[in-house]
Amino acid sequence: MISSLVRKSFQSELFTGYSTKFVAGILGPKLGQVNRQIDYRQIRRSMKEEVLDEIFSETDLKSNKRSFDKTDDVKNGKTLEETNKKPRFQKKKKFAILLSYSGQNYLGMQFNHGFKTVEGELFQAFMKLEIMDDESFKSPQTVHFQRAARTDKGVSAVRQVISLKMRTPDEDLVNQLNSLLPNCIKVFAMRKVTGGFNSKIACDSRSYSYVMPTFAFTSKEVAPTHEYRVTSKILDEVNSLLSVFKGTRNYHNFTSGRPAQDPSCKRYITQFSCGDPFMIKEVEFVKITIKGQSFMLHQIRKMIGLTISVMRGFVPREILDKAFKMERVNVPTAPSLNLLLEEPHYDSYNRRYGGDGIHETLDWSSFDKDIETFCGDFILPIIYNGEMDIQNGSMITWLLTCLPIHTYEFPPDSSEKVTDSTLE
C-alpha cells in the first residue's frame, strides 16, 4: 500500500514537470499571455495513456531506489547488490622473483620453442597458475618478462632474478610455484618493484664463479691426477694472470661473431681472483670469482680457458695482451659444467627506491642459508661428481682431449673462425 502511494506521488510530480515542458513547446513565446492557472487534468485527457505508462516504466528502470518490498530484494540468499556485483579488475604490477637452478640438463636459461630450457619450465608453471596465458607464453614480452642474466647450456645459477607483470600474488605463490617445478629449479622469494623495473637493465653488475679442480693448473708435461695439490706459488701466478683481465678491455676474441671494431665488445671487469683450495673427497678444488658489469656469450669460459692454457704451457703469457688487441686469436672455451651465476647486483636501484617506504630493497641475504642448502643438494654435487671420474671427468677430458689440439691462430685472410675444440 505504501509503495503504491509513493509511486502515485512520484508519477504526479513527474507528470507536472513533463506537462510544463509540453505546453512550453507548443505555445512558445505566447506562454506569457496564457493564464498561469493551467488545468493539467484537461491536458492529461488529451494525451495517450500508453505514452505516460512508457515514461513511468522507463523512469522506474532508471531509478536506483530499492524497493520497500524485501521479498523482491533477495534472490537465492543474496541481495541484489551482491547478485549484480561484478568482479573488480585487478591491475597488473611488476614483481622481481629470486630463484636458483641447476642447468645440467637444460639448453640454457632463455626460452626456446621446442627445446628444454629453464624458462620453459617456469612458463609452464606460470600457465598452470594463470600468471601467463597463451599469448604471453608465446611472446613473454607482453608481460614484460626479463631475466637478469642469460646462462648458457649446462650453466647453473645460485641466484637468478627475473621480472614480469602479474596480478598481486597470493601469499603462498612461492610454494605453489615450487610444487609445479622440478626439484632442480627452486623459487625463493618475490618482491614488488617499480613499474619500469627491468631485471636486466637495472642490474649494475653480475657475479659469477668457476669451481674447478686444481690439477687443471699443472704443466702439460704432468698428467692431471686427483692426487695433485696446488702450491701457494702456483696460486699467486694464477691470480697474477687473472688480474690482467681487470678494467675495461676489448673482448672481441672472447666471444664469437663480433668484429674488433664493435664497441659492445668493450667490457668492464671489477673483480677476478682465485680463492684458497678446498677438498671434496679426494679431489682438491678452487673457486674463481669474477664480477663485472656484463658479459658476452662464452666470455667467462674463454677467459678461464686462456688462463689454463697459459698455466699449462700451451701458449706464452704474452698472448693475453695480443688477445685484447685488434688481432684475432682463437681462444679456447673451458667446460660449462663448472660455471655458476652467483648473483645479479642492484645497488643503484636499492639506493634510489629501497628507502621510499613503498618498495623493498633487492637484497636477498636473508635467504642465504636456504640458497646454500639448495646449492649443496642440487648444484655443487653435479660439479664434484662430474670431476670424480679420472677418465671421463668434465675438466680432465677437456684437458687431455681438447686443449692439446686447439689451434690459437687463424688462417691468413680468413673471415671464419677455425674450429674451436670445445667440450660442451
C-alpha positions as semicolon CSV with decimal commas, in nm:
position;residue;x (nm);y (nm);z (nm)
1;M;0,000;0,000;0,000
2;I;0,279;0,242;0,094
3;S;0,464;0,152;-0,225
4;S;0,157;0,232;-0,433
5;L;0,115;0,576;-0,271
6;V;0,478;0,662;-0,323
7;R;0,450;0,563;-0,692
8;K;0,144;0,777;-0,747
9;S;0,307;1,077;-0,580
10;F;0,623;1,031;-0,788
11;Q;0,421;0,998;-1,110
12;S;0,222;1,311;-1,030
13;E;0,539;1,518;-0,982
14;L;0,696;1,376;-1,296
15;F;0,382;1,443;-1,499
16;T;0,367;1,803;-1,379
17;G;0,720;1,869;-1,500
18;Y;0,660;1,691;-1,830
19;S;0,332;1,877;-1,890
20;T;0,502;2,213;-1,836
21;K;0,764;2,130;-2,098
22;F;0,485;2,008;-2,331
23;V;0,289;2,330;-2,304
24;A;0,603;2,541;-2,337
25;G;0,692;2,363;-2,655
26;I;0,351;2,427;-2,810
27;L;0,291;2,786;-2,703
28;G;0,648;2,913;-2,724
29;P;0,667;3,293;-2,698
30;K;0,295;3,325;-2,629
31;L;0,332;3,144;-2,297
32;G;0,330;3,474;-2,107
33;Q;-0,011;3,559;-2,249
34;V;-0,172;3,246;-2,115
35;N;-0,337;3,227;-1,779
36;R;-0,083;3,065;-1,543
37;Q;-0,360;2,865;-1,378
38;I;-0,344;2,570;-1,617
39;D;-0,585;2,285;-1,588
40;Y;-0,339;1,993;-1,606
41;R;-0,627;1,745;-1,593
42;Q;-0,751;1,885;-1,924
43;I;-0,409;1,830;-2,083
44;R;-0,380;1,484;-1,937
45;R;-0,703;1,375;-2,104
46;S;-0,559;1,486;-2,439
47;M;-0,252;1,263;-2,407
48;K;-0,250;0,892;-2,462
49;E;-0,223;0,674;-2,159
50;E;0,030;0,448;-2,331
51;V;0,282;0,733;-2,362
52;L;0,260;0,809;-1,991
53;D;0,299;0,443;-1,899
54;E;0,608;0,420;-2,114
55;I;0,755;0,730;-1,946
56;F;0,681;0,592;-1,599
57;S;0,819;0,245;-1,678
58;E;1,146;0,388;-1,816
59;T;1,175;0,611;-1,510
60;D;1,131;0,309;-1,283
61;L;1,402;0,118;-1,464
62;K;1,649;0,405;-1,435
63;S;1,574;0,462;-1,071
64;N;1,833;0,323;-0,828
65;K;1,596;0,332;-0,532
66;R;1,550;-0,001;-0,359
67;S;1,204;-0,148;-0,334
68;F;1,030;-0,142;0,002
69;D;0,929;-0,499;-0,057
70;K;1,208;-0,716;0,096
71;T;1,095;-1,025;-0,090
72;D;1,199;-0,863;-0,422
73;D;1,538;-0,766;-0,283
74;V;1,660;-1,118;-0,215
75;K;1,732;-1,388;-0,470
76;N;1,882;-1,725;-0,385
77;G;2,002;-1,596;-0,049
78;K;2,188;-1,295;-0,198
79;T;2,090;-0,931;-0,211
80;L;2,053;-0,762;-0,549
81;E;2,372;-0,567;-0,481
82;E;2,562;-0,892;-0,434
83;T;2,395;-1,053;-0,736
84;N;2,477;-0,763;-0,969
85;K;2,828;-0,709;-0,830
86;K;3,094;-0,779;-1,095
87;P;3,449;-0,892;-1,017
88;R;3,678;-0,591;-0,990
89;F;3,958;-0,573;-1,248
90;Q;4,295;-0,605;-1,080
91;K;4,574;-0,409;-1,243
92;K;4,896;-0,598;-1,307
93;K;5,206;-0,487;-1,121
94;K;5,576;-0,557;-1,169
95;F;5,745;-0,816;-0,949
96;A;6,102;-0,944;-0,916
97;I;6,145;-1,317;-0,846
98;L;6,455;-1,482;-0,698
99;L;6,533;-1,840;-0,799
100;S;6,814;-2,096;-0,822
101;Y;6,859;-2,379;-1,067
102;S;7,092;-2,649;-1,188
103;G;7,148;-2,611;-1,561
104;Q;7,297;-2,954;-1,624
105;N;7,006;-3,094;-1,825
106;Y;6,898;-2,769;-1,992
107;L;6,997;-2,592;-2,311
108;G;7,043;-2,265;-2,126
109;M;6,818;-2,025;-1,939
110;Q;6,642;-1,846;-2,225
111;F;6,310;-1,981;-2,354
112;N;6,339;-2,151;-2,692
113;H;6,038;-2,321;-2,851
114;G;6,090;-2,693;-2,888
115;F;6,392;-2,711;-2,657
116;K;6,430;-2,787;-2,288
117;T;6,523;-2,464;-2,107
118;V;6,488;-2,325;-1,756
119;E;6,245;-2,056;-1,867
120;G;6,038;-2,321;-2,043
121;E;5,985;-2,492;-1,707
122;L;5,896;-2,160;-1,543
123;F;5,649;-2,066;-1,815
124;Q;5,469;-2,398;-1,783
125;A;5,423;-2,335;-1,410
126;F;5,311;-1,977;-1,478
127;M;5,050;-2,106;-1,723
128;K;4,905;-2,350;-1,469
129;L;4,873;-2,072;-1,211
130;E;4,728;-1,830;-1,473
131;I;5,020;-1,591;-1,433
132;M;5,069;-1,633;-1,808
133;D;4,820;-1,707;-2,084
134;D;4,868;-1,848;-2,434
135;E;4,966;-1,510;-2,575
136;S;5,230;-1,430;-2,313
137;F;5,362;-1,788;-2,329
138;K;5,438;-1,740;-2,698
139;S;5,551;-1,379;-2,656
140;P;5,682;-1,322;-2,299
141;Q;5,744;-0,954;-2,376
142;T;5,368;-0,895;-2,349
143;V;5,403;-0,931;-1,969
144;H;5,740;-0,750;-1,972
145;F;5,928;-1,068;-1,882
146;Q;6,305;-1,031;-1,844
147;R;6,598;-1,215;-1,686
148;A;6,897;-1,057;-1,513
149;A;7,147;-1,275;-1,699
150;R;7,130;-1,533;-1,974
151;T;7,311;-1,855;-1,884
152;D;7,445;-2,092;-2,149
153;K;7,390;-2,464;-2,191
154;G;7,478;-2,654;-1,874
155;V;7,542;-2,340;-1,665
156;S;7,374;-2,323;-1,323
157;A;7,260;-2,024;-1,119
158;V;7,299;-1,984;-0,745
159;R;7,091;-1,664;-0,762
160;Q;6,898;-1,555;-1,067
161;V;6,642;-1,273;-1,083
162;I;6,356;-1,245;-1,331
163;S;6,091;-0,974;-1,359
164;L;5,741;-0,966;-1,507
165;K;5,400;-0,806;-1,470
166;M;5,137;-1,004;-1,285
167;R;4,837;-0,957;-1,061
168;T;4,913;-0,925;-0,691
169;P;5,008;-1,282;-0,596
170;D;4,879;-1,495;-0,313
171;E;5,097;-1,522;-0,006
172;D;5,152;-1,889;-0,086
173;L;5,253;-1,836;-0,451
174;V;5,618;-1,927;-0,391
175;N;5,517;-2,268;-0,255
176;Q;5,265;-2,314;-0,536
177;L;5,533;-2,249;-0,797
178;N;5,779;-2,487;-0,633
179;S;5,516;-2,761;-0,627
180;L;5,493;-2,735;-1,007
181;L;5,866;-2,702;-1,080
182;P;6,124;-2,984;-1,093
183;N;6,349;-3,022;-0,790
184;C;6,647;-2,872;-0,974
185;I;6,467;-2,534;-1,001
186;K;6,353;-2,350;-0,690
187;V;6,189;-2,012;-0,630
188;F;6,284;-1,843;-0,301
189;A;6,113;-1,505;-0,295
190;M;5,932;-1,235;-0,489
191;R;5,914;-0,862;-0,427
192;K;5,712;-0,578;-0,575
193;V;5,925;-0,338;-0,777
194;T;5,869;-0,017;-0,970
195;G;5,658;-0,027;-1,284
196;G;5,957;0,049;-1,504
197;F;6,186;-0,208;-1,343
198;N;6,373;-0,440;-1,578
199;S;6,582;-0,712;-1,415
200;K;6,841;-0,692;-1,695
201;I;6,871;-0,316;-1,743
202;A;6,851;-0,229;-1,372
203;C;7,131;-0,474;-1,289
204;D;7,453;-0,281;-1,212
205;S;7,682;-0,584;-1,221
206;R;7,686;-0,961;-1,214
207;S;7,898;-1,206;-1,015
208;Y;7,998;-1,548;-1,147
209;S;8,215;-1,826;-1,009
210;Y;8,405;-2,110;-1,170
211;V;8,457;-2,415;-0,948
212;M;8,736;-2,638;-1,083
213;P;8,991;-2,899;-0,972
214;T;9,339;-2,763;-0,908
215;F;9,505;-3,023;-1,131
216;A;9,400;-2,803;-1,426
217;F;9,696;-2,576;-1,338
218;T;9,961;-2,846;-1,376
219;S;10,216;-2,831;-1,656
220;K;10,130;-3,010;-1,980
221;E;10,423;-3,243;-1,910
222;V;10,250;-3,362;-1,593
223;A;9,944;-3,582;-1,617
224;P;9,648;-3,440;-1,422
225;T;9,553;-3,665;-1,130
226;H;9,330;-3,647;-0,824
227;E;9,637;-3,661;-0,604
228;Y;9,764;-3,323;-0,725
229;R;9,782;-3,042;-0,464
230;V;9,834;-2,683;-0,570
231;T;10,107;-2,470;-0,410
232;S;10,079;-2,109;-0,297
233;K;10,330;-2,014;-0,569
234;I;10,102;-2,157;-0,839
235;L;9,800;-1,975;-0,693
236;D;9,994;-1,647;-0,693
237;E;10,078;-1,700;-1,059
238;V;9,712;-1,774;-1,137
239;N;9,596;-1,456;-0,963
240;S;9,864;-1,259;-1,147
241;L;9,719;-1,377;-1,479
242;L;9,361;-1,308;-1,370
243;S;9,448;-0,952;-1,271
244;V;9,530;-0,875;-1,636
245;F;9,159;-0,901;-1,718
246;K;9,055;-0,627;-1,473
247;G;8,941;-0,291;-1,602
248;T;8,792;-0,205;-1,942
249;R;8,913;-0,430;-2,223
250;N;8,817;-0,523;-2,577
251;Y;8,687;-0,879;-2,552
252;H;8,614;-0,939;-2,920
253;N;8,834;-1,252;-2,907
254;F;8,645;-1,388;-2,606
255;T;8,313;-1,433;-2,783
256;S;8,201;-1,529;-3,133
257;G;8,074;-1,340;-3,435
258;R;8,181;-0,989;-3,330
259;P;8,445;-0,777;-3,503
260;A;8,717;-0,596;-3,309
261;Q;8,564;-0,259;-3,404
262;D;8,233;-0,341;-3,235
263;P;8,207;-0,102;-2,935
264;S;7,989;-0,355;-2,747
265;C;8,295;-0,579;-2,711
266;K;8,440;-0,346;-2,451
267;R;8,354;-0,479;-2,106
268;Y;8,443;-0,364;-1,756
269;I;8,568;-0,623;-1,504
270;T;8,598;-0,518;-1,139
271;Q;8,699;-0,847;-0,974
272;F;8,872;-1,164;-1,094
273;S;9,054;-1,381;-0,838
274;C;9,119;-1,739;-0,731
275;G;9,041;-1,842;-0,372
276;D;9,206;-2,090;-0,141
277;P;9,185;-2,461;-0,225
278;F;8,937;-2,695;-0,052
279;M;8,884;-3,070;-0,055
280;I;8,584;-3,265;-0,184
281;K;8,653;-3,630;-0,104
282;E;8,996;-3,696;-0,254
283;V;8,991;-3,411;-0,511
284;E;9,122;-3,059;-0,446
285;F;8,913;-2,769;-0,585
286;V;8,940;-2,390;-0,610
287;K;8,674;-2,129;-0,668
288;I;8,746;-1,844;-0,911
289;T;8,516;-1,545;-0,869
290;I;8,453;-1,275;-1,127
291;K;8,243;-0,960;-1,116
292;G;8,168;-0,721;-1,398
293;Q;7,900;-0,501;-1,547
294;S;7,801;-0,753;-1,813
295;F;7,939;-1,046;-2,008
296;M;7,913;-1,172;-2,365
297;L;7,843;-1,522;-2,488
298;H;8,116;-1,766;-2,369
299;Q;8,327;-1,474;-2,240
300;I;8,397;-1,609;-1,890
301;R;8,463;-1,963;-2,010
302;K;8,711;-1,830;-2,266
303;M;8,882;-1,615;-2,001
304;I;8,924;-1,928;-1,786
305;G;9,027;-2,135;-2,087
306;L;9,306;-1,898;-2,190
307;T;9,432;-1,875;-1,831
308;I;9,456;-2,255;-1,810
309;S;9,632;-2,266;-2,148
310;V;9,900;-2,027;-2,019
311;M;9,938;-2,215;-1,688
312;R;9,979;-2,550;-1,866
313;G;10,235;-2,402;-2,105
314;F;10,049;-2,432;-2,436
315;V;10,089;-2,058;-2,506
316;P;10,306;-1,781;-2,354
317;R;10,170;-1,517;-2,119
318;E;10,209;-1,253;-2,393
319;I;9,906;-1,397;-2,571
320;L;9,686;-1,216;-2,318
321;D;9,797;-0,875;-2,446
322;K;9,761;-0,996;-2,803
323;A;9,404;-1,117;-2,739
324;F;9,296;-0,770;-2,626
325;K;9,425;-0,601;-2,941
326;M;9,271;-0,586;-3,287
327;E;9,440;-0,906;-3,399
328;R;9,226;-1,216;-3,395
329;V;9,305;-1,502;-3,159
330;N;9,111;-1,826;-3,135
331;V;9,067;-1,855;-2,758
332;P;8,975;-2,198;-2,613
333;T;8,648;-2,235;-2,419
334;A;8,656;-2,411;-2,081
335;P;8,376;-2,660;-1,988
336;S;8,037;-2,516;-1,896
337;L;7,966;-2,756;-1,609
338;N;8,189;-2,563;-1,366
339;L;8,043;-2,216;-1,430
340;L;7,788;-2,066;-1,187
341;L;7,591;-1,741;-1,193
342;E;7,637;-1,627;-0,833
343;E;7,425;-1,311;-0,813
344;P;7,293;-1,009;-1,005
345;H;7,352;-0,681;-0,815
346;Y;7,104;-0,392;-0,790
347;D;7,294;-0,131;-0,588
348;S;7,163;0,173;-0,779
349;Y;6,802;0,055;-0,761
350;N;6,831;-0,012;-0,387
351;R;6,976;0,333;-0,321
352;R;6,702;0,507;-0,517
353;Y;6,393;0,307;-0,421
354;G;6,489;0,096;-0,121
355;G;6,408;0,371;0,129
356;D;6,097;0,522;-0,032
357;G;5,864;0,337;0,206
358;I;5,685;0,162;-0,082
359;H;5,936;-0,079;-0,234
360;E;6,168;-0,329;-0,072
361;T;6,538;-0,348;-0,149
362;L;6,650;-0,630;-0,373
363;D;6,877;-0,769;-0,105
364;W;6,835;-1,143;-0,076
365;S;7,080;-1,207;0,209
366;S;6,800;-1,334;0,434
367;F;6,771;-1,636;0,202
368;D;7,142;-1,721;0,202
369;K;7,101;-2,024;0,425
370;D;6,820;-2,171;0,211
371;I;7,012;-2,100;-0,108
372;E;7,325;-2,262;0,035
373;T;7,124;-2,573;0,118
374;F;6,979;-2,592;-0,233
375;C;7,322;-2,533;-0,386
376;G;7,471;-2,809;-0,174
377;D;7,194;-3,051;-0,275
378;F;7,148;-2,983;-0,647
379;I;7,433;-2,774;-0,794
380;L;7,772;-2,846;-0,637
381;P;7,731;-3,227;-0,630
382;I;7,690;-3,222;-1,008
383;I;8,021;-3,039;-1,045
384;Y;8,200;-3,258;-0,793
385;N;8,062;-3,583;-0,932
386;G;8,147;-3,466;-1,282
387;E;8,512;-3,437;-1,183
388;M;8,547;-3,756;-0,979
389;D;8,586;-3,983;-1,281
390;I;8,957;-3,978;-1,357
391;Q;8,893;-4,092;-1,715
392;N;8,568;-3,919;-1,813
393;G;8,556;-3,618;-1,581
394;S;8,446;-3,289;-1,736
395;M;8,770;-3,093;-1,680
396;I;9,013;-3,381;-1,719
397;T;8,856;-3,483;-2,050
398;W;8,887;-3,128;-2,179
399;L;9,248;-3,106;-2,061
400;L;9,355;-3,431;-2,227
401;T;9,149;-3,440;-2,547
402;C;9,051;-3,085;-2,643
403;L;9,314;-2,840;-2,519
404;P;9,623;-3,014;-2,667
405;I;9,483;-2,999;-3,023
406;H;9,339;-2,647;-3,000
407;T;9,452;-2,400;-3,269
408;Y;9,508;-2,043;-3,150
409;E;9,590;-1,883;-3,484
410;F;9,353;-1,806;-3,768
411;P;9,436;-1,888;-4,129
412;P;9,555;-1,578;-4,323
413;D;9,274;-1,369;-4,474
414;S;9,014;-1,595;-4,320
415;S;8,681;-1,438;-4,228
416;E;8,568;-1,750;-4,048
417;K;8,696;-1,877;-3,715
418;V;8,873;-2,211;-3,717
419;T;8,711;-2,494;-3,529
420;D;8,713;-2,437;-3,154
421;S;8,787;-2,768;-2,984
422;T;8,538;-2,707;-2,704
423;L;8,391;-2,978;-2,486
424;E;8,023;-2,892;-2,442
